Amino acid sequence: MAMTKADIIESVFERAGLSKKDAAEVVELIFDTLKMTLEHGEKIKVSGFGNFVVSQKRSRPGRNPQTGQPLEITARRVVKFRASQVLKGALNKS
C-alpha cells in the first residue's frame, strides 16, 4: 500500500498539532515549492533524506509494444532521486 498525500496530511495533523486545514495548507505549500524549484531546473537537497535532480533525456528510437510499430521517443526532462546515506542506513537496519 502506498502513502498518499491525504495520508501525509493526516500524519502532519496528528504529529504537529495543527488543524486539518492548516496541515493540508502546509503540505500543499511544501509540494508546490518543490515542484516550482524542479520546474526551474534547480536541485533540491534535503538533509538526512536525499537529493532531487532534474535530468535531460535525449530522444531515442523505440517501438509500440502492442503493434511493434517503430516510433520516436521524444526528448524530455525527468526527476531523479538519490537517497542520502542516513536514509539508506535507516532502510537497511537489521
N, C-alpha and C positions, 0 to 999 in steps of 0.2 A: 504494500500500500504506500502510495506517495503522499508526502506532506503538501497540502495546498496553501494558497495564500490565506484562505479562511482559517486554516489551522495555525498559521503563523500569527495572524491577528489574535486568535483565541489565546495563544501562548503568551503574547505580549500583554494582553488584557489580564491574564491570571498572574503573571510574574511581576509586572511593573506597577500594578495597582491603578492603572489608568481606566477610564471608561472605555466601553467597546468602541464608541465613536472616535475617541482620541487615539486608541490603539490602531484603529483602521487608518486614520489620517497619518500617523507616524509611519506605518508600514508602506502606505502608498507613496509618501514623500521619499522614503528611502529608495524604493524601486524606481520612482521617477528620476531621482538624482543619478542612480546607477545607469539607467537607460540613456539619459541625456549625455552623461560622460562618455559612454561607449559609442554613442552616435557621433560624437566629435572625434573619435579615434583615440581617445586617451586611455591610459592604462589605469586600472583600479587595484590598489594594494590594500588588503585588509589583514592587519597584523594578527597572526595566530590562526588565520583561516586560509588565505591564498590570494592569488592574483588572477584578474580577468584581463585579457588582452584581445584587441581586435586584430585579426589577421586577414590578409587579402589572398583569395584563391584565384588562380588563373582559370580561364575557360579551358575545357578539355572535351575530347570526344567521348561519347557514351552511347548507350542503346536502351531502348524501351524494353524492359524485361518481359512484357506481355506479348509484344509483336516482334521483337528482335530488330526493329527498325532503328538504324543509326540516327543519332541526334547530337547536337552540340550542347554541353552543359555550360551555362553562362558563367562568367566571372562574377564573384560575389565576395562580400565581407562576412566573416564568421567570428564568433566569440569563442575563445579558448580559455579554459580554467586550469590553473595549476595549483594544486593543494600545497599548503605550507608544511614544513616538517612537523610542526606542532599538531596539525590536523592529521597528518599521516600517522604520527605516533599514537594519537588517540584512537584512530580507527584500527590499529594493529596491536592494541593491548591484549595481552594474553590473560 
